[in-house]
Amino acid sequence: MGSWSGISMKEIISPVSRKEKPIRMAKSFVLGLLLVLVGVEADGGLSPHYYKEICPLAEHIIRQNVEAVVYRDPTMAASLLRLHFHDCFVLGCDASVLLDDADGIVSEKNALPNLNSLRGFEVIDSIKAVLEEACPPLTVSCADILAIVARDVVHLRGGPSWEVYSGRKDSLTASLSEANKRIPAPNFTLDMLISNFHDQGLDIVDLVSLSGSHTIGRSRCVSFKGRLYGQDPIEPFEEHDRYHRYSEFFSSLRSVCPPSGGHDTLVPLDLKTSRRFDNRYFHNLVRGNALLQSDDELVAGYEDDEVASLVWAYARDQELFFRRYRSSIVKMGSINVLTGEQGEVRHHCRYVNAYYH
């Protein structure tokens, strides 16, 4: 469209100001025709071609900015992926996790699973600012940015890529109580995990596949100290621990996470390849090297158990894991999305538009 004529690639990718503002769509019948051209579903659903005409460079802009961030700090990949998860599991994939405290909104950032833990908000802010300059105002939603960024960080770290279905709108509110209730805790049992995912419309395959996100990233000592200094956590494994895999793993963790203090010390979820998205996480599980109790729960049963069998299958076959992961994260990205006239496209991801009026 005319909005992009005369704009250099450098101007689009970098967050710089321009004198020329994008041309607004003026007439409703033109907008209606445009929606048909870009492939937006008639019922207001999501489409892989949502931005094809209204902002064709949207995904490219996001990708270039994400590449720069992850190049500077590879650990940011896991943090940005985590934002998408923590968003979708609370109210749906609507960018409610990005909202700050303001005008009656109590931010989900204050929830126990998020406080002093979630990060990457400034990266989303920067990407949003570039898109507001490069595209017609209020075109690319913060919820879509989270979904596209999640895809890009996984691929940049060596994992699979997939088509992101876009067209999400941003929420007008947040829910601290739902964030405290819906986000899976690191000490969840298998039954709790299955129930938690079921509440989101996700099944056992989705649970195991999406847990593979823990192949990158780090966790604070406070999230798994209970396993190290609880009531003799090694004992249940002793009869199966002929080669001292569990005891040696726990011993190494105790050297990093002392009984008192050090709660915020970060430990890689995958001690071997924590910056690469691969199937090493599942190798760790079958070897007894799961960092979090919730991860270890996936192999609590025998190999012929439905959940444990998936873990073993993914450990044997990385391509199988990648295929299932693609399917599951696309499925997760459609949880309770706002589309059509629902919600809004925020001007700034931290505040609803009414905040400025």
Secondary structure as UniProt FT lines:
FT   HELIX           2..4
FT   TURN            5..6
FT   HELIX           9..13
FT   TURN            14..15
FT   HELIX           28..38
FT   TURN            42..43
FT   TURN            48..54
FT   TURN            56..57
FT   HELIX           58..72
FT   TURN            74..75
FT   HELIX           76..88
FT   TURN            89..91
FT   HELIX           96..98
FT   TURN            103..104
FT   HELIX           108..110
FT   TURN            112..117
FT   HELIX           121..134
FT   TURN            137..138
FT   HELIX           142..156
FT   TURN            157..158
FT   STRAND          169..170
FT   HELIX           176..182
FT   TURN            186..187
FT   HELIX           190..199
FT   TURN            200..201
FT   HELIX           204..211
FT   HELIX           212..215
FT   STRAND          218..220
FT   HELIX           221..223
FT   HELIX           225..229
FT   TURN            233..234
FT   HELIX           235..240
FT   TURN            242..243
FT   HELIX           245..256
FT   TURN            263..264
FT   STRAND          266..268
FT   TURN            274..275
FT   HELIX           280..286
FT   TURN            287..288
FT   HELIX           293..296
FT   HELIX           297..299
FT   TURN            303..304
FT   HELIX           306..316
FT   HELIX           318..332
FT   TURN            333..336
FT   TURN            340..341
FT   TURN            349..350
FT   HELIX           353..356
//
